[in-house]
Amino acid sequence: MSTVLFVSFVALMLLRVPVAMAVGGSVVLTLIYAGYADGLYIVPLQVLEGVDNASLLAVPFFILAGNLMNTVGMTDKIFNFAMALMGHFRAGLAQVNVLGSMIFAGVNGTAVGDIAGLGQIEVKAMRERGYPADFSAAMTVASSIVGPLIPPSVGLVVYAYLANQSVARMFLAGFVPGVLVGISLMIFNRIYAKRLNVPVEKRATLRHVLATAREGMVALVAPAIILGAILTGFTTATEAGVLACAYALLVGAWYRQLSAAHVWKALSDTMLMTTVVMMIIGFSTVMGWLLAIEQVPQAMAKTMLLVTDSRPVFLLLLIVFFLIIGCFVEGVPAKLILVPILLPMTDSYGVDRVHFGIIVQMALLIGIATPPMGIGLYVVSEVARVPFERVTLAIMPMLVPLIVVLLLLTYIPGFSLWLPNLVMGPE
């Protein structure tokens, strides 16, 4: 059954069937092939059971918070603040692109949200100042990877649910890796700047920096409010998502940029995104149920132990595997399908589940910037009006610092575990 399940899933994905339908279709085909056509009623029951989890309520609220903050003009304030800080450096706007994404990560928490929101402003500003269009678009995709690492992060909420880990611990674990990604891209920009014949921006005055910082402060304190509320026990992760939504509404009202149309757009976008995510989660639960029946996770763990008993070699194989998967399957469905299968294996090698979660998150995030299926490349191609092929070629050198950071995170667990262990104590 498992062979039919995976083959049918891959075939449907190659046919460009939407991920949710590909997962659901492969499950139905497998049940029919196995002779359980009369038992298809189990599919909706398993789907409902899969989404019937209180911790998943955090997902739509964090998505809504990001959409609300997008609609109230917070992206402009973030860009202006980053520009005042770093615009005068060599290739300053490329550095602004990275810094802006690092700040926006504490507001949005999704890579696609970063590209669609802040990316439009960044690409337009870079092109107007003489930066190549393909480089501008590619840097926007590469820097968006920071978003789902620095809290809040929808992807880390999903992983915490799958691995039975604390959302707060996962959020803390993603902070240092997110900063490392940002620093690595800034170093790349500094080296690559010699090839960019672009003007250097005028240094901002201290008064201007302070003025933009005051306006951007509403974005800077958002992650502190969310994490602080969770860590102090004032709210659960779900309630922190509600708090983030309320904060976004207050910010919009304060700056008089909130309207019924803005709220309706944020709600409708959130509804569509949440529906897709929950459909994938529901159908993936059925897929996991089928794999559990055949004891696929246990069989894979035994096979891997026969291949190698070396933890470093296993980790290398793991990141290569996820890098390949990330080229074809988006982060959330890939986690939902693979994490339950691989957890027994990682446990047998003594890999910390929080550390494993950051490895998975980072490896799959690189996938959004990797052809042929990197969704970030398609989104920025539309946003920046740059042909997909040109963006693909431009982003290839940028993958080098990202993979270097992935290797550091894989083989030095302290980057992921130091902060959660410091704040919450070791598990």
C-alpha positions in Angstrom: 0.0 0.0 0.0 2.8 2.5 0.9 4.3 2.1 -2.6 1.0 3.0 -4.3 0.5 5.9 -1.9 3.9 7.5 -2.6 3.9 6.8 -6.4 0.4 8.2 -6.8 1.2 11.3 -4.7 4.4 12.0 -6.7 2.5 11.5 -10.0 -0.2 13.9 -9.0 2.3 16.5 -7.9 4.1 16.2 -11.2 0.8 16.8 -12.9 0.6 20.1 -11.0 -2.4 19.0 -9.0 -2.8 21.3 -5.9 -1.0 19.8 -2.9 -4.1 19.2 -0.8 -5.9 17.4 -3.6 -2.7 15.4 -4.4 -2.5 14.1 -0.8 -6.2 13.4 -0.6 -6.3 11.8 -4.1 -3.4 9.5 -3.3 -5.0 8.4 -0.1 -8.3 7.5 -1.9 -6.5 5.7 -4.7 -4.5 3.7 -2.2 -7.6 2.6 -0.3 -9.4 1.6 -3.5 -6.3 -0.4 -4.7 -6.1 -2.1 -1.3 -9.7 -3.3 -1.7 -11.3 -0.8 0.9 -13.5 1.0 -1.6 -16.5 0.4 0.8 -14.5 1.9 3.7 -13.9 5.3 2.2 -16.0 6.9 4.9 -12.9 6.6 7.1 -11.3 9.4 5.1 -13.6 12.3 6.3 -13.5 10.9 9.8 -9.6 10.9 9.8 -9.6 14.4 8.2 -11.8 15.8 11.0 -9.7 14.1 13.7 -6.6 15.5 12.2 -7.7 19.1 12.4 -9.5 18.7 15.7 -6.6 20.0 17.8 -6.6 23.1 19.9 -3.0 24.0 19.2 -3.8 24.4 15.5 -6.0 27.4 16.3 -2.8 29.4 16.5 -2.3 29.0 12.7 -5.2 31.1 11.4 -4.6 33.8 14.1 -1.0 34.3 13.2 -1.8 34.3 9.5 -4.5 36.9 10.2 -2.2 39.0 12.3 0.3 39.1 9.4 -2.3 40.0 6.9 -3.7 42.8 9.1 -0.2 44.3 9.6 0.3 44.2 5.9 -2.9 46.1 5.2 -2.3 48.9 7.7 1.0 50.0 6.1 3.4 48.6 8.5 5.6 47.3 5.7 6.4 50.9 4.6 7.5 51.8 8.1 9.7 48.8 8.4 11.3 49.6 5.0 11.9 53.3 5.9 13.5 52.3 9.2 15.8 49.7 7.5 16.7 52.3 4.8 17.7 54.9 7.4 19.9 52.4 9.2 21.7 50.7 6.2 20.9 52.6 3.0 24.3 54.4 3.0 26.4 51.2 2.9 27.8 49.8 -0.3 24.9 47.8 -2.0 22.9 49.4 0.8 19.5 48.6 -0.6 20.4 44.9 -0.8 21.3 45.1 2.9 18.0 47.0 3.5 16.2 44.1 1.8 17.7 41.6 4.3 17.2 43.8 7.4 13.7 44.7 6.4 12.8 41.0 6.1 14.4 40.3 9.6 12.2 43.0 11.1 9.1 41.9 9.2 9.7 38.3 10.3 8.5 39.4 13.8 5.3 40.6 12.2 4.3 38.2 9.5 5.9 34.8 10.0 5.5 33.5 6.4 8.0 33.7 3.5 5.3 34.2 0.9 3.8 37.0 3.0 7.2 38.7 3.1 7.6 38.5 -0.7 4.1 39.7 -1.4 4.1 42.5 1.1 7.5 43.9 1.8 8.9 42.5 -1.5 6.9 44.8 -3.7 8.4 47.9 -2.0 11.9 46.4 -1.9 12.1 45.4 -5.6 10.6 48.7 -6.8 13.1 50.8 -4.7 16.1 48.6 -5.9 15.2 48.8 -9.6 14.7 52.6 -9.4 18.2 53.0 -8.0 19.9 50.9 -10.7 20.0 47.4 -9.3 19.5 44.6 -11.8 15.9 43.4 -11.8 16.8 39.8 -11.5 19.2 40.4 -8.6 16.5 42.5 -6.8 13.9 39.7 -7.2 16.3 36.9 -6.2 17.5 38.8 -3.0 13.9 39.3 -2.0 13.2 35.6 -2.2 16.5 34.7 -0.3 15.8 37.2 2.5 12.2 36.0 2.9 13.6 32.7 4.3 14.2 34.6 7.6 10.4 35.1 8.0 9.4 31.5 9.1 12.5 31.2 11.4 12.2 34.3 13.6 9.0 34.1 15.7 6.1 34.0 15.2 6.2 31.3 12.6 3.3 29.3 11.2 5.7 26.5 10.1 7.1 26.1 13.6 3.6 26.0 15.1 2.8 23.1 12.7 6.0 21.3 13.6 5.4 21.7 17.4 2.0 20.1 16.9 3.5 17.2 15.0 6.4 16.6 17.3 4.5 17.2 20.5 6.8 20.1 21.4 6.2 23.5 23.1 5.4 26.3 20.6 7.3 28.7 22.8 10.4 26.5 22.8 10.2 26.2 19.0 9.8 30.0 18.6 12.9 30.6 20.8 14.8 28.0 18.9 14.2 29.7 15.6 15.4 33.2 16.7 19.2 32.6 16.5 19.1 30.6 13.2 17.0 33.4 11.7 19.6 36.0 12.6 22.3 33.8 11.2 20.5 33.6 7.9 20.3 37.4 7.8 24.0 37.9 8.7 25.0 35.3 6.0 23.1 37.2 3.3 24.5 40.5 4.4 28.0 39.1 4.1 27.1 37.8 0.6 25.9 41.3 -0.3 29.1 42.9 1.0 31.2 40.6 -1.2 28.9 40.7 -4.2 28.7 44.5 -4.0 31.9 44.9 -5.9 30.1 43.6 -9.0 27.1 46.0 -8.6 27.7 49.4 -10.1 25.0 51.2 -8.2 25.0 54.5 -6.4 25.5 54.7 -2.6 22.7 56.4 -0.7 23.2 59.5 1.4 23.8 58.8 5.1 20.6 59.5 7.1 20.8 62.1 9.9 20.4 60.9 13.5 17.1 62.8 13.6 15.8 60.9 10.6 16.9 57.6 12.0 15.1 58.3 15.3 12.0 59.4 13.5 11.8 56.2 11.4 12.6 54.2 14.5 9.7 55.7 16.3 7.4 54.9 13.4 8.8 51.4 13.0 8.7 50.7 16.7 5.2 49.3 16.4 6.7 46.5 14.3 9.8 46.0 16.4 7.8 45.3 19.6 5.4 42.9 18.0 7.5 39.7 18.5 8.4 40.9 22.0 4.7 41.1 22.8 3.9 37.7 21.3 6.9 35.8 22.9 6.6 37.7 26.2 2.9 36.8 26.5 3.7 33.1 25.9 6.8 32.8 28.0 5.3 34.5 31.0 2.3 32.2 30.9 0.0 35.2 30.3 -1.4 33.5 27.1 -1.2 30.2 25.3 0.2 30.2 21.7 -3.3 30.5 20.3 -4.2 33.3 22.6 -1.0 35.1 21.6 -2.2 34.9 18.0 -5.4 36.6 19.1 -3.3 39.2 20.9 -1.3 39.8 17.8 -4.5 40.4 15.8 -5.7 42.8 18.4 -2.4 44.6 18.4 -2.5 44.9 14.6 -6.0 46.4 14.7 -4.9 48.9 17.4 -1.9 49.9 15.3 -4.1 50.4 12.2 -6.5 52.6 14.2 -3.7 54.6 15.8 -2.2 55.5 12.3 -5.7 55.9 10.9 -5.0 53.4 8.1 -7.7 50.8 9.1 -10.9 50.5 7.2 -13.6 48.0 6.7 -12.2 47.1 3.3 -8.7 46.5 4.9 -10.2 44.2 7.5 -12.4 42.3 5.0 -9.4 41.7 2.7 -7.3 40.4 5.6 -10.1 38.1 6.7 -10.8 36.8 3.2 -7.0 36.2 2.5 -6.7 34.4 5.9 -9.7 32.3 5.3 -8.3 31.1 2.0 -4.9 30.4 3.4 -6.2 28.6 6.5 -8.6 26.5 4.4 -5.7 25.2 2.3 -3.5 24.6 5.3 -6.2 22.7 7.2 -7.1 20.6 4.1 -3.5 19.6 3.8 -3.3 18.8 7.5 -6.5 16.7 7.4 -5.6 14.7 4.4 -2.0 14.2 5.7 -3.5 12.7 8.9 -5.1 10.0 6.7 -1.9 9.4 4.9 0.0 9.1 8.2 -2.7 6.7 9.4 -2.1 4.5 6.4 1.6 4.5 6.8 1.3 3.7 10.5 -0.8 0.6 9.7 2.0 -0.7 7.5 4.6 0.4 10.2 6.6 2.3 7.6 8.3 4.6 10.2 9.6 1.7 12.1 10.8 -0.1 8.9 12.6 3.1 7.7 14.3 3.5 11.1 15.6 -0.1 11.0 16.8 0.3 7.4 18.7 3.5 8.2 20.4 1.9 11.2 21.6 -0.8 8.9 22.9 1.7 6.4 24.9 3.7 9.0 25.1 4.0 12.8 27.0 7.3 12.5 24.9 10.3 13.7 26.9 12.9 11.5 26.4 10.7 8.4 22.7 10.3 9.2 22.3 14.1 9.6 24.0 14.7 6.3 21.7 12.2 4.6 18.7 13.9 6.3 19.5 17.4 5.1 20.2 16.2 1.5 16.8 14.4 1.6 14.9 17.5 2.8 16.7 19.8 0.4 15.6 17.6 -2.5 12.0 17.3 -1.1 11.9 21.1 -0.6 12.5 21.5 -4.3 9.2 19.8 -5.1 6.9 20.0 -2.1 6.0 23.0 0.1 7.0 23.2 3.7 3.8 22.5 5.5 2.7 19.4 3.5 6.3 18.1 3.5 6.4 18.4 7.4 2.9 16.8 7.7 3.9 13.8 5.6 7.5 13.3 6.6 7.9 14.4 10.2 5.7 11.6 11.8 7.7 9.1 9.7 11.1 10.4 10.6 10.6 11.2 14.3 11.2 7.5 15.4 14.3 7.5 13.3 15.7 10.7 14.7 14.9 9.6 18.2 16.9 6.4 17.7 20.0 8.5 16.7 19.5 10.7 19.7 18.7 13.9 17.8 16.9 16.5 19.9 13.3 17.1 18.5 13.6 20.9 18.8 17.0 20.7 16.9 15.5 18.4 14.3 12.6 20.8 13.8 14.9 23.7 13.0 16.9 21.5 10.5 13.6 20.6 8.8 12.4 24.1 8.8 15.6 25.6 7.3 16.1 22.8 4.7 12.5 23.1 3.5 12.7 26.9 3.4 15.6 26.7 1.1 13.3 24.8 -1.2 11.1 27.9 -1.8 14.1 29.5 -3.4 15.1 26.4 -5.4 13.8 25.4 -8.9 11.9 23.8 -10.3 9.0 24.1 -7.8 10.2 26.9 -5.5 7.0 28.8 -4.8 9.0 31.9 -3.7 10.5 32.1 -7.2 7.0 32.1 -8.8 5.6 34.7 -6.4 8.5 37.1 -6.9 8.4 36.6 -10.6 4.8 37.9 -10.6 5.5 40.7 -8.1 8.6 42.0 -9.8 7.6 41.2 -13.4 10.8 39.4 -14.0 10.9 36.1 -16.0 11.1 33.0 -13.9 14.3 31.8 -15.7 16.2 35.0 -14.9 15.2 34.9 -11.2 16.3 31.2 -11.1 19.8 32.0 -12.4 20.2 35.1 -10.2 19.4 33.2 -7.0 21.9 30.3 -7.5 24.9 32.1 -5.8 22.6 33.1 -2.9 21.9 29.5 -2.1 25.6 29.0 -1.0 25.4 31.1 2.2 22.0 29.6 3.0 23.3 26.0 2.7 26.4 27.0 4.8 24.0 28.2 7.6 22.0 24.9 7.3 25.2 22.9 7.8 26.1 25.0 10.8 22.6 24.6 12.3 22.8 20.8 11.7 26.2 20.1 13.2 26.2 22.7 16.0 22.9 22.1 17.9 23.7 25.0 20.3 22.6 27.5 17.7 19.1 26.2 18.0 19.0 25.0 21.6 21.0 27.7 23.4 18.2 30.3 23.7 15.3 27.9 24.6 17.5 26.2 27.2 18.5 29.5 28.6 15.0 30.9 28.9 13.0 27.8 29.6 15.6 25.4 30.9 16.8 22.2 29.3 14.3 19.5 28.6 
